[in-house]
Amino acid sequence: MNATAKAKLAEIERRIDELTALLVRSLDDIAEAERQGDDGTPHLRRSLVLQGTISALHGEADGLRRAMTKTG
């Protein structure tokens, strides 16, 4: 794997970690909203967007790994 691809992969993985932390916080916010009698809809929407973004980043990282494996 060349240095540029390794740097790109590291950046993607860092972003996944950041977004995962935000997702965990959002899920905590949903639980807190439910405890307070609210439905937590804004937090749920945010969680769904975060999940989709994280999934897309995982796909991008997997594609990069596959491409780098093919090129050696």
Phi and psi in radians as a Rosetta constraint file:
Dihedral C 1 N 2 CA 2 C 2 CIRCULARHARMONIC -1.334 0.35
Dihedral N 2 CA 2 C 2 N 3 CIRCULARHARMONIC 2.913 0.35
Dihedral C 2 N 3 CA 3 C 3 CIRCULARHARMONIC -1.088 0.35
Dihedral N 3 CA 3 C 3 N 4 CIRCULARHARMONIC -0.663 0.35
Dihedral C 3 N 4 CA 4 C 4 CIRCULARHARMONIC -1.130 0.35
Dihedral N 4 CA 4 C 4 N 5 CIRCULARHARMONIC -0.773 0.35
Dihedral C 4 N 5 CA 5 C 5 CIRCULARHARMONIC -1.150 0.35
Dihedral N 5 CA 5 C 5 N 6 CIRCULARHARMONIC -0.696 0.35
Dihedral C 5 N 6 CA 6 C 6 CIRCULARHARMONIC -1.103 0.35
Dihedral N 6 CA 6 C 6 N 7 CIRCULARHARMONIC -0.712 0.35
Dihedral C 6 N 7 CA 7 C 7 CIRCULARHARMONIC -1.149 0.35
Dihedral N 7 CA 7 C 7 N 8 CIRCULARHARMONIC -0.736 0.35
Dihedral C 7 N 8 CA 8 C 8 CIRCULARHARMONIC -1.101 0.35
Dihedral N 8 CA 8 C 8 N 9 CIRCULARHARMONIC -0.764 0.35
Dihedral C 8 N 9 CA 9 C 9 CIRCULARHARMONIC -1.111 0.35
Dihedral N 9 CA 9 C 9 N 10 CIRCULARHARMONIC -0.724 0.35
Dihedral C 9 N 10 CA 10 C 10 CIRCULARHARMONIC -1.093 0.35
Dihedral N 10 CA 10 C 10 N 11 CIRCULARHARMONIC -0.694 0.35
Dihedral C 10 N 11 CA 11 C 11 CIRCULARHARMONIC -1.139 0.35
Dihedral N 11 CA 11 C 11 N 12 CIRCULARHARMONIC -0.747 0.35
Dihedral C 11 N 12 CA 12 C 12 CIRCULARHARMONIC -1.086 0.35
Dihedral N 12 CA 12 C 12 N 13 CIRCULARHARMONIC -0.800 0.35
Dihedral C 12 N 13 CA 13 C 13 CIRCULARHARMONIC -1.122 0.35
Dihedral N 13 CA 13 C 13 N 14 CIRCULARHARMONIC -0.646 0.35
Dihedral C 13 N 14 CA 14 C 14 CIRCULARHARMONIC -1.115 0.35
Dihedral N 14 CA 14 C 14 N 15 CIRCULARHARMONIC -0.743 0.35
Dihedral C 14 N 15 CA 15 C 15 CIRCULARHARMONIC -1.147 0.35
Dihedral N 15 CA 15 C 15 N 16 CIRCULARHARMONIC -0.698 0.35
Dihedral C 15 N 16 CA 16 C 16 CIRCULARHARMONIC -1.045 0.35
Dihedral N 16 CA 16 C 16 N 17 CIRCULARHARMONIC -0.771 0.35
Dihedral C 16 N 17 CA 17 C 17 CIRCULARHARMONIC -1.071 0.35
Dihedral N 17 CA 17 C 17 N 18 CIRCULARHARMONIC -0.755 0.35
Dihedral C 17 N 18 CA 18 C 18 CIRCULARHARMONIC -1.092 0.35
Dihedral N 18 CA 18 C 18 N 19 CIRCULARHARMONIC -0.811 0.35
Dihedral C 18 N 19 CA 19 C 19 CIRCULARHARMONIC -1.193 0.35
Dihedral N 19 CA 19 C 19 N 20 CIRCULARHARMONIC -0.585 0.35
Dihedral C 19 N 20 CA 20 C 20 CIRCULARHARMONIC -1.121 0.35
Dihedral N 20 CA 20 C 20 N 21 CIRCULARHARMONIC -0.708 0.35
Dihedral C 20 N 21 CA 21 C 21 CIRCULARHARMONIC -1.094 0.35
Dihedral N 21 CA 21 C 21 N 22 CIRCULARHARMONIC -0.720 0.35
Dihedral C 21 N 22 CA 22 C 22 CIRCULARHARMONIC -1.131 0.35
Dihedral N 22 CA 22 C 22 N 23 CIRCULARHARMONIC -0.666 0.35
Dihedral C 22 N 23 CA 23 C 23 CIRCULARHARMONIC -1.105 0.35
Dihedral N 23 CA 23 C 23 N 24 CIRCULARHARMONIC -0.768 0.35
Dihedral C 23 N 24 CA 24 C 24 CIRCULARHARMONIC -1.057 0.35
Dihedral N 24 CA 24 C 24 N 25 CIRCULARHARMONIC -0.760 0.35
Dihedral C 24 N 25 CA 25 C 25 CIRCULARHARMONIC -1.089 0.35
Dihedral N 25 CA 25 C 25 N 26 CIRCULARHARMONIC -0.707 0.35
Dihedral C 25 N 26 CA 26 C 26 CIRCULARHARMONIC -1.130 0.35
Dihedral N 26 CA 26 C 26 N 27 CIRCULARHARMONIC -0.694 0.35
Dihedral C 26 N 27 CA 27 C 27 CIRCULARHARMONIC -1.151 0.35
Dihedral N 27 CA 27 C 27 N 28 CIRCULARHARMONIC -0.648 0.35
Dihedral C 27 N 28 CA 28 C 28 CIRCULARHARMONIC -1.094 0.35
Dihedral N 28 CA 28 C 28 N 29 CIRCULARHARMONIC -0.690 0.35
Dihedral C 28 N 29 CA 29 C 29 CIRCULARHARMONIC -1.117 0.35
Dihedral N 29 CA 29 C 29 N 30 CIRCULARHARMONIC -0.660 0.35
Dihedral C 29 N 30 CA 30 C 30 CIRCULARHARMONIC -1.104 0.35
Dihedral N 30 CA 30 C 30 N 31 CIRCULARHARMONIC -0.817 0.35
Dihedral C 30 N 31 CA 31 C 31 CIRCULARHARMONIC -1.056 0.35
Dihedral N 31 CA 31 C 31 N 32 CIRCULARHARMONIC -0.729 0.35
Dihedral C 31 N 32 CA 32 C 32 CIRCULARHARMONIC -1.144 0.35
Dihedral N 32 CA 32 C 32 N 33 CIRCULARHARMONIC -0.743 0.35
Dihedral C 32 N 33 CA 33 C 33 CIRCULARHARMONIC -1.067 0.35
Dihedral N 33 CA 33 C 33 N 34 CIRCULARHARMONIC -0.723 0.35
Dihedral C 33 N 34 CA 34 C 34 CIRCULARHARMONIC -1.145 0.35
Dihedral N 34 CA 34 C 34 N 35 CIRCULARHARMONIC -0.655 0.35
Dihedral C 34 N 35 CA 35 C 35 CIRCULARHARMONIC -1.104 0.35
Dihedral N 35 CA 35 C 35 N 36 CIRCULARHARMONIC -0.522 0.35
Dihedral C 35 N 36 CA 36 C 36 CIRCULARHARMONIC -1.587 0.35
Dihedral N 36 CA 36 C 36 N 37 CIRCULARHARMONIC 0.108 0.35
Dihedral C 36 N 37 CA 37 C 37 CIRCULARHARMONIC 1.542 0.35
Dihedral N 37 CA 37 C 37 N 38 CIRCULARHARMONIC 0.099 0.35
Dihedral C 37 N 38 CA 38 C 38 CIRCULARHARMONIC -1.630 0.35
Dihedral N 38 CA 38 C 38 N 39 CIRCULARHARMONIC 2.759 0.35
Dihedral C 38 N 39 CA 39 C 39 CIRCULARHARMONIC -1.489 0.35
Dihedral N 39 CA 39 C 39 N 40 CIRCULARHARMONIC -0.219 0.35
Dihedral C 39 N 40 CA 40 C 40 CIRCULARHARMONIC 1.245 0.35
Dihedral N 40 CA 40 C 40 N 41 CIRCULARHARMONIC 0.374 0.35
Dihedral C 40 N 41 CA 41 C 41 CIRCULARHARMONIC -0.952 0.35
Dihedral N 41 CA 41 C 41 N 42 CIRCULARHARMONIC -0.810 0.35
Dihedral C 41 N 42 CA 42 C 42 CIRCULARHARMONIC -1.059 0.35
Dihedral N 42 CA 42 C 42 N 43 CIRCULARHARMONIC -0.651 0.35
Dihedral C 42 N 43 CA 43 C 43 CIRCULARHARMONIC -1.214 0.35
Dihedral N 43 CA 43 C 43 N 44 CIRCULARHARMONIC -0.644 0.35
Dihedral C 43 N 44 CA 44 C 44 CIRCULARHARMONIC -1.120 0.35
Dihedral N 44 CA 44 C 44 N 45 CIRCULARHARMONIC -0.775 0.35
Dihedral C 44 N 45 CA 45 C 45 CIRCULARHARMONIC -1.044 0.35
Dihedral N 45 CA 45 C 45 N 46 CIRCULARHARMONIC -0.796 0.35
Dihedral C 45 N 46 CA 46 C 46 CIRCULARHARMONIC -1.062 0.35
Dihedral N 46 CA 46 C 46 N 47 CIRCULARHARMONIC -0.721 0.35
Dihedral C 46 N 47 CA 47 C 47 CIRCULARHARMONIC -1.086 0.35
Dihedral N 47 CA 47 C 47 N 48 CIRCULARHARMONIC -0.728 0.35
Dihedral C 47 N 48 CA 48 C 48 CIRCULARHARMONIC -1.134 0.35
Dihedral N 48 CA 48 C 48 N 49 CIRCULARHARMONIC -0.708 0.35
Dihedral C 48 N 49 CA 49 C 49 CIRCULARHARMONIC -1.133 0.35
Dihedral N 49 CA 49 C 49 N 50 CIRCULARHARMONIC -0.765 0.35
Dihedral C 49 N 50 CA 50 C 50 CIRCULARHARMONIC -1.077 0.35
Dihedral N 50 CA 50 C 50 N 51 CIRCULARHARMONIC -0.753 0.35
Dihedral C 50 N 51 CA 51 C 51 CIRCULARHARMONIC -1.061 0.35
Dihedral N 51 CA 51 C 51 N 52 CIRCULARHARMONIC -0.754 0.35
Dihedral C 51 N 52 CA 52 C 52 CIRCULARHARMONIC -1.119 0.35
Dihedral N 52 CA 52 C 52 N 53 CIRCULARHARMONIC -0.718 0.35
Dihedral C 52 N 53 CA 53 C 53 CIRCULARHARMONIC -1.165 0.35
Dihedral N 53 CA 53 C 53 N 54 CIRCULARHARMONIC -0.758 0.35
Dihedral C 53 N 54 CA 54 C 54 CIRCULARHARMONIC -1.075 0.35
Dihedral N 54 CA 54 C 54 N 55 CIRCULARHARMONIC -0.751 0.35
Dihedral C 54 N 55 CA 55 C 55 CIRCULARHARMONIC -1.072 0.35
Dihedral N 55 CA 55 C 55 N 56 CIRCULARHARMONIC -0.757 0.35
Dihedral C 55 N 56 CA 56 C 56 CIRCULARHARMONIC -1.104 0.35
Dihedral N 56 CA 56 C 56 N 57 CIRCULARHARMONIC -0.720 0.35
Dihedral C 56 N 57 CA 57 C 57 CIRCULARHARMONIC -1.141 0.35
Dihedral N 57 CA 57 C 57 N 58 CIRCULARHARMONIC -0.660 0.35
Dihedral C 57 N 58 CA 58 C 58 CIRCULARHARMONIC -1.074 0.35
Dihedral N 58 CA 58 C 58 N 59 CIRCULARHARMONIC -0.733 0.35
Dihedral C 58 N 59 CA 59 C 59 CIRCULARHARMONIC -1.098 0.35
Dihedral N 59 CA 59 C 59 N 60 CIRCULARHARMONIC -0.724 0.35
Dihedral C 59 N 60 CA 60 C 60 CIRCULARHARMONIC -1.108 0.35
Dihedral N 60 CA 60 C 60 N 61 CIRCULARHARMONIC -0.754 0.35
Dihedral C 60 N 61 CA 61 C 61 CIRCULARHARMONIC -1.129 0.35
Dihedral N 61 CA 61 C 61 N 62 CIRCULARHARMONIC -0.751 0.35
Dihedral C 61 N 62 CA 62 C 62 CIRCULARHARMONIC -1.089 0.35
Dihedral N 62 CA 62 C 62 N 63 CIRCULARHARMONIC -0.754 0.35
Dihedral C 62 N 63 CA 63 C 63 CIRCULARHARMONIC -1.087 0.35
Dihedral N 63 CA 63 C 63 N 64 CIRCULARHARMONIC -0.719 0.35
Dihedral C 63 N 64 CA 64 C 64 CIRCULARHARMONIC -1.111 0.35
Dihedral N 64 CA 64 C 64 N 65 CIRCULARHARMONIC -0.758 0.35
Dihedral C 64 N 65 CA 65 C 65 CIRCULARHARMONIC -1.075 0.35
Dihedral N 65 CA 65 C 65 N 66 CIRCULARHARMONIC -0.764 0.35
Dihedral C 65 N 66 CA 66 C 66 CIRCULARHARMONIC -1.101 0.35
Dihedral N 66 CA 66 C 66 N 67 CIRCULARHARMONIC -0.761 0.35
Dihedral C 66 N 67 CA 67 C 67 CIRCULARHARMONIC -1.099 0.35
Dihedral N 67 CA 67 C 67 N 68 CIRCULARHARMONIC -0.700 0.35
Dihedral C 67 N 68 CA 68 C 68 CIRCULARHARMONIC -1.258 0.35
Dihedral N 68 CA 68 C 68 N 69 CIRCULARHARMONIC -0.534 0.35
Dihedral C 68 N 69 CA 69 C 69 CIRCULARHARMONIC -1.181 0.35
Dihedral N 69 CA 69 C 69 N 70 CIRCULARHARMONIC -0.682 0.35
Dihedral C 69 N 70 CA 70 C 70 CIRCULARHARMONIC -1.187 0.35
Dihedral N 70 CA 70 C 70 N 71 CIRCULARHARMONIC -0.623 0.35
Dihedral C 70 N 71 CA 71 C 71 CIRCULARHARMONIC -1.554 0.35
Dihedral N 71 CA 71 C 71 N 72 CIRCULARHARMONIC -0.153 0.35
